[in-house]
């Protein structure tokens, strides 16, 4: 970092209630000296940052709520810094939220996933549009007897609504 400047990072691990827990973190490097500020070929600012938030919370009998939010200042950030483990070799970075319930052989859940394109900042092979899963709804039931019939009925279903995000990171509804 002697050639880049002063980079700070703070991570907080917490417990919420008896079983809820999470991690909250932020990192920043204002004025990264390795990024030329006057070069028009550099597609991002020399002010580099990241934040992340992961939380898992049980909700009563069989219920669960969770978040996994990740955001970075530029696509080069995961290559330069290790603040977000597992993103260095990924094509996309995901943020998601979910709520689920399971009990008595039944399952229901709703999720939302937003993906950030992490391909090289040089605009080679970049996707013009990203599909976001907003929302995804799941429902399932283990096989059960139907009255006195010798049949067992179960089901598994999923509904996913895809929304398109254009290159300016705006959702198109």
Phi and psi in radians as a Rosetta constraint file:
Dihedral C 1 N 2 CA 2 C 2 CIRCULARHARMONIC -1.115 0.35
Dihedral N 2 CA 2 C 2 N 3 CIRCULARHARMONIC -0.414 0.35
Dihedral C 2 N 3 CA 3 C 3 CIRCULARHARMONIC -1.640 0.35
Dihedral N 3 CA 3 C 3 N 4 CIRCULARHARMONIC -0.126 0.35
Dihedral C 3 N 4 CA 4 C 4 CIRCULARHARMONIC -1.845 0.35
Dihedral N 4 CA 4 C 4 N 5 CIRCULARHARMONIC -0.662 0.35
Dihedral C 4 N 5 CA 5 C 5 CIRCULARHARMONIC 2.150 0.35
Dihedral N 5 CA 5 C 5 N 6 CIRCULARHARMONIC -2.979 0.35
Dihedral C 5 N 6 CA 6 C 6 CIRCULARHARMONIC -1.534 0.35
Dihedral N 6 CA 6 C 6 N 7 CIRCULARHARMONIC 2.108 0.35
Dihedral C 6 N 7 CA 7 C 7 CIRCULARHARMONIC -1.992 0.35
Dihedral N 7 CA 7 C 7 N 8 CIRCULARHARMONIC 2.245 0.35
Dihedral C 7 N 8 CA 8 C 8 CIRCULARHARMONIC -1.918 0.35
Dihedral N 8 CA 8 C 8 N 9 CIRCULARHARMONIC 2.675 0.35
Dihedral C 8 N 9 CA 9 C 9 CIRCULARHARMONIC -2.634 0.35
Dihedral N 9 CA 9 C 9 N 10 CIRCULARHARMONIC 2.391 0.35
Dihedral C 9 N 10 CA 10 C 10 CIRCULARHARMONIC -2.338 0.35
Dihedral N 10 CA 10 C 10 N 11 CIRCULARHARMONIC 2.306 0.35
Dihedral C 10 N 11 CA 11 C 11 CIRCULARHARMONIC -2.291 0.35
Dihedral N 11 CA 11 C 11 N 12 CIRCULARHARMONIC 2.340 0.35
Dihedral C 11 N 12 CA 12 C 12 CIRCULARHARMONIC -2.134 0.35
Dihedral N 12 CA 12 C 12 N 13 CIRCULARHARMONIC 2.149 0.35
Dihedral C 12 N 13 CA 13 C 13 CIRCULARHARMONIC -1.805 0.35
Dihedral N 13 CA 13 C 13 N 14 CIRCULARHARMONIC 2.390 0.35
Dihedral C 13 N 14 CA 14 C 14 CIRCULARHARMONIC -2.459 0.35
Dihedral N 14 CA 14 C 14 N 15 CIRCULARHARMONIC 2.833 0.35
Dihedral C 14 N 15 CA 15 C 15 CIRCULARHARMONIC -2.083 0.35
Dihedral N 15 CA 15 C 15 N 16 CIRCULARHARMONIC 2.338 0.35
Dihedral C 15 N 16 CA 16 C 16 CIRCULARHARMONIC -2.117 0.35
Dihedral N 16 CA 16 C 16 N 17 CIRCULARHARMONIC 1.945 0.35
Dihedral C 16 N 17 CA 17 C 17 CIRCULARHARMONIC 1.264 0.35
Dihedral N 17 CA 17 C 17 N 18 CIRCULARHARMONIC -2.701 0.35
Dihedral C 17 N 18 CA 18 C 18 CIRCULARHARMONIC -1.426 0.35
Dihedral N 18 CA 18 C 18 N 19 CIRCULARHARMONIC -0.548 0.35
Dihedral C 18 N 19 CA 19 C 19 CIRCULARHARMONIC -2.226 0.35
Dihedral N 19 CA 19 C 19 N 20 CIRCULARHARMONIC -0.219 0.35
Dihedral C 19 N 20 CA 20 C 20 CIRCULARHARMONIC -1.356 0.35
Dihedral N 20 CA 20 C 20 N 21 CIRCULARHARMONIC 2.526 0.35
Dihedral C 20 N 21 CA 21 C 21 CIRCULARHARMONIC -2.736 0.35
Dihedral N 21 CA 21 C 21 N 22 CIRCULARHARMONIC 2.893 0.35
Dihedral C 21 N 22 CA 22 C 22 CIRCULARHARMONIC -3.030 0.35
Dihedral N 22 CA 22 C 22 N 23 CIRCULARHARMONIC -3.140 0.35
Dihedral C 22 N 23 CA 23 C 23 CIRCULARHARMONIC -2.373 0.35
Dihedral N 23 CA 23 C 23 N 24 CIRCULARHARMONIC 2.363 0.35
Dihedral C 23 N 24 CA 24 C 24 CIRCULARHARMONIC -2.266 0.35
Dihedral N 24 CA 24 C 24 N 25 CIRCULARHARMONIC 2.271 0.35
Dihedral C 24 N 25 CA 25 C 25 CIRCULARHARMONIC -2.554 0.35
Dihedral N 25 CA 25 C 25 N 26 CIRCULARHARMONIC 2.720 0.35
Dihedral C 25 N 26 CA 26 C 26 CIRCULARHARMONIC -2.573 0.35
Dihedral N 26 CA 26 C 26 N 27 CIRCULARHARMONIC 2.508 0.35
Dihedral C 26 N 27 CA 27 C 27 CIRCULARHARMONIC -2.473 0.35
Dihedral N 27 CA 27 C 27 N 28 CIRCULARHARMONIC 2.606 0.35
Dihedral C 27 N 28 CA 28 C 28 CIRCULARHARMONIC -2.730 0.35
Dihedral N 28 CA 28 C 28 N 29 CIRCULARHARMONIC 2.575 0.35
Dihedral C 28 N 29 CA 29 C 29 CIRCULARHARMONIC -2.374 0.35
Dihedral N 29 CA 29 C 29 N 30 CIRCULARHARMONIC 1.563 0.35
Dihedral C 29 N 30 CA 30 C 30 CIRCULARHARMONIC -1.260 0.35
Dihedral N 30 CA 30 C 30 N 31 CIRCULARHARMONIC 2.315 0.35
Dihedral C 30 N 31 CA 31 C 31 CIRCULARHARMONIC 1.147 0.35
Dihedral N 31 CA 31 C 31 N 32 CIRCULARHARMONIC 0.925 0.35
Dihedral C 31 N 32 CA 32 C 32 CIRCULARHARMONIC -0.992 0.35
Dihedral N 32 CA 32 C 32 N 33 CIRCULARHARMONIC 1.981 0.35
Dihedral C 32 N 33 CA 33 C 33 CIRCULARHARMONIC -1.216 0.35
Dihedral N 33 CA 33 C 33 N 34 CIRCULARHARMONIC -0.275 0.35
Dihedral C 33 N 34 CA 34 C 34 CIRCULARHARMONIC -1.434 0.35
Dihedral N 34 CA 34 C 34 N 35 CIRCULARHARMONIC -0.142 0.35
Dihedral C 34 N 35 CA 35 C 35 CIRCULARHARMONIC -1.809 0.35
Dihedral N 35 CA 35 C 35 N 36 CIRCULARHARMONIC 2.064 0.35
Dihedral C 35 N 36 CA 36 C 36 CIRCULARHARMONIC -1.223 0.35
Dihedral N 36 CA 36 C 36 N 37 CIRCULARHARMONIC 2.057 0.35
Dihedral C 36 N 37 CA 37 C 37 CIRCULARHARMONIC -1.320 0.35
Dihedral N 37 CA 37 C 37 N 38 CIRCULARHARMONIC -0.385 0.35
Dihedral C 37 N 38 CA 38 C 38 CIRCULARHARMONIC -1.782 0.35
Dihedral N 38 CA 38 C 38 N 39 CIRCULARHARMONIC 0.161 0.35
Dihedral C 38 N 39 CA 39 C 39 CIRCULARHARMONIC -1.625 0.35
Dihedral N 39 CA 39 C 39 N 40 CIRCULARHARMONIC 2.016 0.35
Dihedral C 39 N 40 CA 40 C 40 CIRCULARHARMONIC -1.178 0.35
Dihedral N 40 CA 40 C 40 N 41 CIRCULARHARMONIC -0.259 0.35
Dihedral C 40 N 41 CA 41 C 41 CIRCULARHARMONIC -1.416 0.35
Dihedral N 41 CA 41 C 41 N 42 CIRCULARHARMONIC -0.176 0.35
Dihedral C 41 N 42 CA 42 C 42 CIRCULARHARMONIC -1.489 0.35
Dihedral N 42 CA 42 C 42 N 43 CIRCULARHARMONIC 1.981 0.35
Dihedral C 42 N 43 CA 43 C 43 CIRCULARHARMONIC -1.468 0.35
Dihedral N 43 CA 43 C 43 N 44 CIRCULARHARMONIC 0.232 0.35
Dihedral C 43 N 44 CA 44 C 44 CIRCULARHARMONIC -2.560 0.35
Dihedral N 44 CA 44 C 44 N 45 CIRCULARHARMONIC 2.868 0.35
Dihedral C 44 N 45 CA 45 C 45 CIRCULARHARMONIC -1.291 0.35
Dihedral N 45 CA 45 C 45 N 46 CIRCULARHARMONIC 2.760 0.35
Dihedral C 45 N 46 CA 46 C 46 CIRCULARHARMONIC -1.396 0.35
Dihedral N 46 CA 46 C 46 N 47 CIRCULARHARMONIC -0.077 0.35
Dihedral C 46 N 47 CA 47 C 47 CIRCULARHARMONIC -1.517 0.35
Dihedral N 47 CA 47 C 47 N 48 CIRCULARHARMONIC 1.902 0.35
Dihedral C 47 N 48 CA 48 C 48 CIRCULARHARMONIC -1.892 0.35
Dihedral N 48 CA 48 C 48 N 49 CIRCULARHARMONIC 2.436 0.35
Dihedral C 48 N 49 CA 49 C 49 CIRCULARHARMONIC -2.731 0.35
Dihedral N 49 CA 49 C 49 N 50 CIRCULARHARMONIC 2.857 0.35
Dihedral C 49 N 50 CA 50 C 50 CIRCULARHARMONIC -2.702 0.35
Dihedral N 50 CA 50 C 50 N 51 CIRCULARHARMONIC 2.626 0.35
Dihedral C 50 N 51 CA 51 C 51 CIRCULARHARMONIC -2.514 0.35
Dihedral N 51 CA 51 C 51 N 52 CIRCULARHARMONIC 2.700 0.35
Dihedral C 51 N 52 CA 52 C 52 CIRCULARHARMONIC -2.602 0.35
Dihedral N 52 CA 52 C 52 N 53 CIRCULARHARMONIC 2.633 0.35
Dihedral C 52 N 53 CA 53 C 53 CIRCULARHARMONIC -2.622 0.35
Dihedral N 53 CA 53 C 53 N 54 CIRCULARHARMONIC 2.048 0.35
Dihedral C 53 N 54 CA 54 C 54 CIRCULARHARMONIC -2.138 0.35
Dihedral N 54 CA 54 C 54 N 55 CIRCULARHARMONIC 2.279 0.35
Dihedral C 54 N 55 CA 55 C 55 CIRCULARHARMONIC -2.518 0.35
Dihedral N 55 CA 55 C 55 N 56 CIRCULARHARMONIC 2.426 0.35
Dihedral C 55 N 56 CA 56 C 56 CIRCULARHARMONIC -2.284 0.35
Dihedral N 56 CA 56 C 56 N 57 CIRCULARHARMONIC 2.199 0.35
Dihedral C 56 N 57 CA 57 C 57 CIRCULARHARMONIC -2.383 0.35
Dihedral N 57 CA 57 C 57 N 58 CIRCULARHARMONIC 2.045 0.35
Dihedral C 57 N 58 CA 58 C 58 CIRCULARHARMONIC -1.164 0.35
Dihedral N 58 CA 58 C 58 N 59 CIRCULARHARMONIC 2.510 0.35
Dihedral C 58 N 59 CA 59 C 59 CIRCULARHARMONIC -2.182 0.35
Dihedral N 59 CA 59 C 59 N 60 CIRCULARHARMONIC 1.658 0.35
Dihedral C 59 N 60 CA 60 C 60 CIRCULARHARMONIC 1.093 0.35
Dihedral N 60 CA 60 C 60 N 61 CIRCULARHARMONIC -2.727 0.35
Dihedral C 60 N 61 CA 61 C 61 CIRCULARHARMONIC -1.325 0.35
Dihedral N 61 CA 61 C 61 N 62 CIRCULARHARMONIC 1.822 0.35
Dihedral C 61 N 62 CA 62 C 62 CIRCULARHARMONIC 1.515 0.35
Dihedral N 62 CA 62 C 62 N 63 CIRCULARHARMONIC -0.082 0.35
Dihedral C 62 N 63 CA 63 C 63 CIRCULARHARMONIC -1.659 0.35
Dihedral N 63 CA 63 C 63 N 64 CIRCULARHARMONIC 2.737 0.35
Dihedral C 63 N 64 CA 64 C 64 CIRCULARHARMONIC -2.679 0.35
Dihedral N 64 CA 64 C 64 N 65 CIRCULARHARMONIC 2.525 0.35
Dihedral C 64 N 65 CA 65 C 65 CIRCULARHARMONIC -2.314 0.35
Dihedral N 65 CA 65 C 65 N 66 CIRCULARHARMONIC 2.416 0.35
Dihedral C 65 N 66 CA 66 C 66 CIRCULARHARMONIC -2.657 0.35
Dihedral N 66 CA 66 C 66 N 67 CIRCULARHARMONIC 2.759 0.35
Dihedral C 66 N 67 CA 67 C 67 CIRCULARHARMONIC -2.417 0.35
Dihedral N 67 CA 67 C 67 N 68 CIRCULARHARMONIC 2.537 0.35
Dihedral C 67 N 68 CA 68 C 68 CIRCULARHARMONIC -2.499 0.35
Dihedral N 68 CA 68 C 68 N 69 CIRCULARHARMONIC 1.638 0.35
Dihedral C 68 N 69 CA 69 C 69 CIRCULARHARMONIC -1.945 0.35
Dihedral N 69 CA 69 C 69 N 70 CIRCULARHARMONIC 2.268 0.35
Dihedral C 69 N 70 CA 70 C 70 CIRCULARHARMONIC -2.386 0.35
Dihedral N 70 CA 70 C 70 N 71 CIRCULARHARMONIC 2.352 0.35
Dihedral C 70 N 71 CA 71 C 71 CIRCULARHARMONIC -2.553 0.35
Dihedral N 71 CA 71 C 71 N 72 CIRCULARHARMONIC 2.464 0.35
Dihedral C 71 N 72 CA 72 C 72 CIRCULARHARMONIC -2.343 0.35
Dihedral N 72 CA 72 C 72 N 73 CIRCULARHARMONIC 2.794 0.35
Dihedral C 72 N 73 CA 73 C 73 CIRCULARHARMONIC -1.320 0.35
Dihedral N 73 CA 73 C 73 N 74 CIRCULARHARMONIC -0.542 0.35
Dihedral C 73 N 74 CA 74 C 74 CIRCULARHARMONIC -2.745 0.35
Dihedral N 74 CA 74 C 74 N 75 CIRCULARHARMONIC 2.824 0.35
Dihedral C 74 N 75 CA 75 C 75 CIRCULARHARMONIC -1.213 0.35
Dihedral N 75 CA 75 C 75 N 76 CIRCULARHARMONIC -0.337 0.35
Dihedral C 75 N 76 CA 76 C 76 CIRCULARHARMONIC -1.399 0.35
Dihedral N 76 CA 76 C 76 N 77 CIRCULARHARMONIC -0.310 0.35
Dihedral C 76 N 77 CA 77 C 77 CIRCULARHARMONIC -0.936 0.35
Dihedral N 77 CA 77 C 77 N 78 CIRCULARHARMONIC -0.852 0.35
Dihedral C 77 N 78 CA 78 C 78 CIRCULARHARMONIC -1.121 0.35
Dihedral N 78 CA 78 C 78 N 79 CIRCULARHARMONIC -0.415 0.35
Dihedral C 78 N 79 CA 79 C 79 CIRCULARHARMONIC -1.372 0.35
Dihedral N 79 CA 79 C 79 N 80 CIRCULARHARMONIC -0.540 0.35
Dihedral C 79 N 80 CA 80 C 80 CIRCULARHARMONIC -1.540 0.35
Dihedral N 80 CA 80 C 80 N 81 CIRCULARHARMONIC -0.514 0.35
Dihedral C 80 N 81 CA 81 C 81 CIRCULARHARMONIC -2.355 0.35
Dihedral N 81 CA 81 C 81 N 82 CIRCULARHARMONIC 2.696 0.35
Dihedral C 81 N 82 CA 82 C 82 CIRCULARHARMONIC -1.849 0.35
Dihedral N 82 CA 82 C 82 N 83 CIRCULARHARMONIC 0.481 0.35
Dihedral C 82 N 83 CA 83 C 83 CIRCULARHARMONIC -1.161 0.35
Dihedral N 83 CA 83 C 83 N 84 CIRCULARHARMONIC -0.581 0.35
Dihedral C 83 N 84 CA 84 C 84 CIRCULARHARMONIC -1.938 0.35
Dihedral N 84 CA 84 C 84 N 85 CIRCULARHARMONIC 1.598 0.35
Dihedral C 84 N 85 CA 85 C 85 CIRCULARHARMONIC -1.026 0.35
Dihedral N 85 CA 85 C 85 N 86 CIRCULARHARMONIC 2.479 0.35
Dihedral C 85 N 86 CA 86 C 86 CIRCULARHARMONIC 1.514 0.35
Dihedral N 86 CA 86 C 86 N 87 CIRCULARHARMONIC -0.043 0.35
Dihedral C 86 N 87 CA 87 C 87 CIRCULARHARMONIC -1.713 0.35
Dihedral N 87 CA 87 C 87 N 88 CIRCULARHARMONIC -0.215 0.35
Dihedral C 87 N 88 CA 88 C 88 CIRCULARHARMONIC -0.980 0.35
Dihedral N 88 CA 88 C 88 N 89 CIRCULARHARMONIC -0.727 0.35
Dihedral C 88 N 89 CA 89 C 89 CIRCULARHARMONIC -1.879 0.35
Dihedral N 89 CA 89 C 89 N 90 CIRCULARHARMONIC 0.280 0.35
Dihedral C 89 N 90 CA 90 C 90 CIRCULARHARMONIC -1.605 0.35
Dihedral N 90 CA 90 C 90 N 91 CIRCULARHARMONIC 2.591 0.35
Dihedral C 90 N 91 CA 91 C 91 CIRCULARHARMONIC -1.459 0.35
Dihedral N 91 CA 91 C 91 N 92 CIRCULARHARMONIC -0.527 0.35
Dihedral C 91 N 92 CA 92 C 92 CIRCULARHARMONIC -2.302 0.35
Dihedral N 92 CA 92 C 92 N 93 CIRCULARHARMONIC 2.622 0.35
Dihedral C 92 N 93 CA 93 C 93 CIRCULARHARMONIC -1.955 0.35
Dihedral N 93 CA 93 C 93 N 94 CIRCULARHARMONIC 2.276 0.35
Dihedral C 93 N 94 CA 94 C 94 CIRCULARHARMONIC -1.837 0.35
Dihedral N 94 CA 94 C 94 N 95 CIRCULARHARMONIC 2.504 0.35
Dihedral C 94 N 95 CA 95 C 95 CIRCULARHARMONIC -2.172 0.35
Dihedral N 95 CA 95 C 95 N 96 CIRCULARHARMONIC 2.458 0.35
Dihedral C 95 N 96 CA 96 C 96 CIRCULARHARMONIC -2.633 0.35
Dihedral N 96 CA 96 C 96 N 97 CIRCULARHARMONIC 2.826 0.35
Dihedral C 96 N 97 CA 97 C 97 CIRCULARHARMONIC -2.490 0.35
Dihedral N 97 CA 97 C 97 N 98 CIRCULARHARMONIC 2.591 0.35
Dihedral C 97 N 98 CA 98 C 98 CIRCULARHARMONIC -2.690 0.35
Dihedral N 98 CA 98 C 98 N 99 CIRCULARHARMONIC 2.725 0.35
Dihedral C 98 N 99 CA 99 C 99 CIRCULARHARMONIC -2.414 0.35
Dihedral N 99 CA 99 C 99 N 100 CIRCULARHARMONIC 2.314 0.35
Dihedral C 99 N 100 CA 100 C 100 CIRCULARHARMONIC -2.369 0.35
Dihedral N 100 CA 100 C 100 N 101 CIRCULARHARMONIC 2.773 0.35
Dihedral C 100 N 101 CA 101 C 101 CIRCULARHARMONIC -2.517 0.35
Dihedral N 101 CA 101 C 101 N 102 CIRCULARHARMONIC 2.388 0.35
Dihedral C 101 N 102 CA 102 C 102 CIRCULARHARMONIC -2.488 0.35
Dihedral N 102 CA 102 C 102 N 103 CIRCULARHARMONIC 2.377 0.35
Dihedral C 102 N 103 CA 103 C 103 CIRCULARHARMONIC 3.094 0.35
Dihedral N 103 CA 103 C 103 N 104 CIRCULARHARMONIC 2.606 0.35
Dihedral C 103 N 104 CA 104 C 104 CIRCULARHARMONIC 0.952 0.35
Dihedral N 104 CA 104 C 104 N 105 CIRCULARHARMONIC 0.603 0.35
Dihedral C 104 N 105 CA 105 C 105 CIRCULARHARMONIC 1.391 0.35
Dihedral N 105 CA 105 C 105 N 106 CIRCULARHARMONIC 0.151 0.35
Dihedral C 105 N 106 CA 106 C 106 CIRCULARHARMONIC -1.999 0.35
Dihedral N 106 CA 106 C 106 N 107 CIRCULARHARMONIC 2.644 0.35
Dihedral C 106 N 107 CA 107 C 107 CIRCULARHARMONIC -2.453 0.35
Dihedral N 107 CA 107 C 107 N 108 CIRCULARHARMONIC 2.415 0.35
Dihedral C 107 N 108 CA 108 C 108 CIRCULARHARMONIC -2.473 0.35
Dihedral N 108 CA 108 C 108 N 109 CIRCULARHARMONIC 2.477 0.35
Dihedral C 108 N 109 CA 109 C 109 CIRCULARHARMONIC -2.730 0.35
Dihedral N 109 CA 109 C 109 N 110 CIRCULARHARMONIC 2.635 0.35
Dihedral C 109 N 110 CA 110 C 110 CIRCULARHARMONIC -2.305 0.35
Dihedral N 110 CA 110 C 110 N 111 CIRCULARHARMONIC 2.416 0.35
Dihedral C 110 N 111 CA 111 C 111 CIRCULARHARMONIC -2.420 0.35
Dihedral N 111 CA 111 C 111 N 112 CIRCULARHARMONIC 2.711 0.35
Dihedral C 111 N 112 CA 112 C 112 CIRCULARHARMONIC -2.341 0.35
Dihedral N 112 CA 112 C 112 N 113 CIRCULARHARMONIC 2.296 0.35
Dihedral C 112 N 113 CA 113 C 113 CIRCULARHARMONIC -2.193 0.35
Dihedral N 113 CA 113 C 113 N 114 CIRCULARHARMONIC 2.269 0.35
Dihedral C 113 N 114 CA 114 C 114 CIRCULARHARMONIC -2.145 0.35
Dihedral N 114 CA 114 C 114 N 115 CIRCULARHARMONIC 2.258 0.35
Dihedral C 114 N 115 CA 115 C 115 CIRCULARHARMONIC -1.931 0.35
Dihedral N 115 CA 115 C 115 N 116 CIRCULARHARMONIC 2.457 0.35
Dihedral C 115 N 116 CA 116 C 116 CIRCULARHARMONIC -1.972 0.35
Dihedral N 116 CA 116 C 116 N 117 CIRCULARHARMONIC 2.208 0.35
Dihedral C 116 N 117 CA 117 C 117 CIRCULARHARMONIC -1.219 0.35
Dihedral N 117 CA 117 C 117 N 118 CIRCULARHARMONIC 2.122 0.35
Dihedral C 117 N 118 CA 118 C 118 CIRCULARHARMONIC -1.861 0.35
Dihedral N 118 CA 118 C 118 N 119 CIRCULARHARMONIC 0.277 0.35
Dihedral C 118 N 119 CA 119 C 119 CIRCULARHARMONIC -1.107 0.35
Dihedral N 119 CA 119 C 119 N 120 CIRCULARHARMONIC 2.847 0.35
Dihedral C 119 N 120 CA 120 C 120 CIRCULARHARMONIC -0.786 0.35
Dihedral N 120 CA 120 C 120 N 121 CIRCULARHARMONIC 2.435 0.35
Dihedral C 120 N 121 CA 121 C 121 CIRCULARHARMONIC -1.228 0.35
Dihedral N 121 CA 121 C 121 N 122 CIRCULARHARMONIC -0.007 0.35
Dihedral C 121 N 122 CA 122 C 122 CIRCULARHARMONIC -1.495 0.35
Dihedral N 122 CA 122 C 122 N 123 CIRCULARHARMONIC 0.152 0.35
Dihedral C 122 N 123 CA 123 C 123 CIRCULARHARMONIC 1.154 0.35
Dihedral N 123 CA 123 C 123 N 124 CIRCULARHARMONIC 0.306 0.35
Dihedral C 123 N 124 CA 124 C 124 CIRCULARHARMONIC -1.470 0.35
Dihedral N 124 CA 124 C 124 N 125 CIRCULARHARMONIC 2.316 0.35
Dihedral C 124 N 125 CA 125 C 125 CIRCULARHARMONIC 0.975 0.35
Dihedral N 125 CA 125 C 125 N 126 CIRCULARHARMONIC 0.651 0.35
Dihedral C 125 N 126 CA 126 C 126 CIRCULARHARMONIC -1.564 0.35
Dihedral N 126 CA 126 C 126 N 127 CIRCULARHARMONIC 2.492 0.35
Dihedral C 126 N 127 CA 127 C 127 CIRCULARHARMONIC -1.366 0.35
Dihedral N 127 CA 127 C 127 N 128 CIRCULARHARMONIC 2.362 0.35
Dihedral C 127 N 128 CA 128 C 128 CIRCULARHARMONIC -1.302 0.35
Dihedral N 128 CA 128 C 128 N 129 CIRCULARHARMONIC -0.503 0.35
Dihedral C 128 N 129 CA 129 C 129 CIRCULARHARMONIC -2.386 0.35
Dihedral N 129 CA 129 C 129 N 130 CIRCULARHARMONIC 2.432 0.35
Dihedral C 129 N 130 CA 130 C 130 CIRCULARHARMONIC -1.987 0.35
Dihedral N 130 CA 130 C 130 N 131 CIRCULARHARMONIC 2.454 0.35
Dihedral C 130 N 131 CA 131 C 131 CIRCULARHARMONIC -1.669 0.35
Dihedral N 131 CA 131 C 131 N 132 CIRCULARHARMONIC 2.258 0.35
Dihedral C 131 N 132 CA 132 C 132 CIRCULARHARMONIC -1.887 0.35
Dihedral N 132 CA 132 C 132 N 133 CIRCULARHARMONIC 2.500 0.35
Dihedral C 132 N 133 CA 133 C 133 CIRCULARHARMONIC -1.667 0.35
Dihedral N 133 CA 133 C 133 N 134 CIRCULARHARMONIC 1.679 0.35
Dihedral C 133 N 134 CA 134 C 134 CIRCULARHARMONIC -2.329 0.35
Dihedral N 134 CA 134 C 134 N 135 CIRCULARHARMONIC 1.685 0.35
Dihedral C 134 N 135 CA 135 C 135 CIRCULARHARMONIC -1.767 0.35
Dihedral N 135 CA 135 C 135 N 136 CIRCULARHARMONIC -3.115 0.35
Dihedral C 135 N 136 CA 136 C 136 CIRCULARHARMONIC -2.178 0.35
Dihedral N 136 CA 136 C 136 N 137 CIRCULARHARMONIC 2.234 0.35
Dihedral C 136 N 137 CA 137 C 137 CIRCULARHARMONIC -2.091 0.35
Dihedral N 137 CA 137 C 137 N 138 CIRCULARHARMONIC 2.254 0.35
Dihedral C 137 N 138 CA 138 C 138 CIRCULARHARMONIC -2.101 0.35
Dihedral N 138 CA 138 C 138 N 139 CIRCULARHARMONIC 2.527 0.35
Dihedral C 138 N 139 CA 139 C 139 CIRCULARHARMONIC -2.566 0.35
Dihedral N 139 CA 139 C 139 N 140 CIRCULARHARMONIC 2.485 0.35
Dihedral C 139 N 140 CA 140 C 140 CIRCULARHARMONIC -2.695 0.35
Dihedral N 140 CA 140 C 140 N 141 CIRCULARHARMONIC 2.715 0.35
Dihedral C 140 N 141 CA 141 C 141 CIRCULARHARMONIC -2.478 0.35
Dihedral N 141 CA 141 C 141 N 142 CIRCULARHARMONIC 2.369 0.35
Dihedral C 141 N 142 CA 142 C 142 CIRCULARHARMONIC -1.198 0.35
Dihedral N 142 CA 142 C 142 N 143 CIRCULARHARMONIC 2.667 0.35
Dihedral C 142 N 143 CA 143 C 143 CIRCULARHARMONIC -1.011 0.35
Dihedral N 143 CA 143 C 143 N 144 CIRCULARHARMONIC 2.388 0.35
Dihedral C 143 N 144 CA 144 C 144 CIRCULARHARMONIC -2.352 0.35
Dihedral N 144 CA 144 C 144 N 145 CIRCULARHARMONIC 2.713 0.35
Dihedral C 144 N 145 CA 145 C 145 CIRCULARHARMONIC -1.286 0.35
Dihedral N 145 CA 145 C 145 N 146 CIRCULARHARMONIC 2.495 0.35
Dihedral C 145 N 146 CA 146 C 146 CIRCULARHARMONIC -1.811 0.35
Dihedral N 146 CA 146 C 146 N 147 CIRCULARHARMONIC 1.682 0.35
Dihedral C 146 N 147 CA 147 C 147 CIRCULARHARMONIC 0.999 0.35
Dihedral N 147 CA 147 C 147 N 148 CIRCULARHARMONIC -2.298 0.35
Dihedral C 147 N 148 CA 148 C 148 CIRCULARHARMONIC -1.648 0.35
Dihedral N 148 CA 148 C 148 N 149 CIRCULARHARMONIC 0.127 0.35
Dihedral C 148 N 149 CA 149 C 149 CIRCULARHARMONIC -1.250 0.35
Dihedral N 149 CA 149 C 149 N 150 CIRCULARHARMONIC 2.587 0.35
Dihedral C 149 N 150 CA 150 C 150 CIRCULARHARMONIC -1.425 0.35
Dihedral N 150 CA 150 C 150 N 151 CIRCULARHARMONIC 0.464 0.35
Dihedral C 150 N 151 CA 151 C 151 CIRCULARHARMONIC -1.978 0.35
Dihedral N 151 CA 151 C 151 N 152 CIRCULARHARMONIC 2.664 0.35
Dihedral C 151 N 152 CA 152 C 152 CIRCULARHARMONIC -2.110 0.35
Dihedral N 152 CA 152 C 152 N 153 CIRCULARHARMONIC 2.326 0.35
Dihedral C 152 N 153 CA 153 C 153 CIRCULARHARMONIC -2.036 0.35
Dihedral N 153 CA 153 C 153 N 154 CIRCULARHARMONIC 2.271 0.35
Dihedral C 153 N 154 CA 154 C 154 CIRCULARHARMONIC -2.459 0.35
Dihedral N 154 CA 154 C 154 N 155 CIRCULARHARMONIC 2.880 0.35
Dihedral C 154 N 155 CA 155 C 155 CIRCULARHARMONIC -2.631 0.35
Dihedral N 155 CA 155 C 155 N 156 CIRCULARHARMONIC 2.798 0.35
Dihedral C 155 N 156 CA 156 C 156 CIRCULARHARMONIC -2.551 0.35
Dihedral N 156 CA 156 C 156 N 157 CIRCULARHARMONIC 2.111 0.35
Dihedral C 156 N 157 CA 157 C 157 CIRCULARHARMONIC -2.392 0.35
Dihedral N 157 CA 157 C 157 N 158 CIRCULARHARMONIC 2.695 0.35
Dihedral C 157 N 158 CA 158 C 158 CIRCULARHARMONIC -2.553 0.35
Dihedral N 158 CA 158 C 158 N 159 CIRCULARHARMONIC 2.334 0.35
Dihedral C 158 N 159 CA 159 C 159 CIRCULARHARMONIC -2.111 0.35
Dihedral N 159 CA 159 C 159 N 160 CIRCULARHARMONIC 2.218 0.35
Dihedral C 159 N 160 CA 160 C 160 CIRCULARHARMONIC -2.218 0.35
Dihedral N 160 CA 160 C 160 N 161 CIRCULARHARMONIC 2.224 0.35
Dihedral C 160 N 161 CA 161 C 161 CIRCULARHARMONIC -1.846 0.35
Dihedral N 161 CA 161 C 161 N 162 CIRCULARHARMONIC 2.058 0.35
Dihedral C 161 N 162 CA 162 C 162 CIRCULARHARMONIC -1.646 0.35
Dihedral N 162 CA 162 C 162 N 163 CIRCULARHARMONIC 2.312 0.35
Dihedral C 162 N 163 CA 163 C 163 CIRCULARHARMONIC -2.058 0.35
Dihedral N 163 CA 163 C 163 N 164 CIRCULARHARMONIC 2.535 0.35
Dihedral C 163 N 164 CA 164 C 164 CIRCULARHARMONIC -1.679 0.35
Dihedral N 164 CA 164 C 164 N 165 CIRCULARHARMONIC 2.345 0.35
Dihedral C 164 N 165 CA 165 C 165 CIRCULARHARMONIC -1.986 0.35
Dihedral N 165 CA 165 C 165 N 166 CIRCULARHARMONIC 2.204 0.35
Dihedral C 165 N 166 CA 166 C 166 CIRCULARHARMONIC -1.482 0.35
Dihedral N 166 CA 166 C 166 N 167 CIRCULARHARMONIC 3.128 0.35
Dihedral C 166 N 167 CA 167 C 167 CIRCULARHARMONIC -1.070 0.35
Dihedral N 167 CA 167 C 167 N 168 CIRCULARHARMONIC -0.282 0.35
Dihedral C 167 N 168 CA 168 C 168 CIRCULARHARMONIC -1.586 0.35
Dihedral N 168 CA 168 C 168 N 169 CIRCULARHARMONIC 0.222 0.35
Dihedral C 168 N 169 CA 169 C 169 CIRCULARHARMONIC 1.112 0.35
Dihedral N 169 CA 169 C 169 N 170 CIRCULARHARMONIC 0.467 0.35
Dihedral C 169 N 170 CA 170 C 170 CIRCULARHARMONIC -1.824 0.35
Dihedral N 170 CA 170 C 170 N 171 CIRCULARHARMONIC 2.346 0.35
Dihedral C 170 N 171 CA 171 C 171 CIRCULARHARMONIC -1.329 0.35
Dihedral N 171 CA 171 C 171 N 172 CIRCULARHARMONIC 2.362 0.35
Dihedral C 171 N 172 CA 172 C 172 CIRCULARHARMONIC -1.835 0.35
Dihedral N 172 CA 172 C 172 N 173 CIRCULARHARMONIC 1.946 0.35
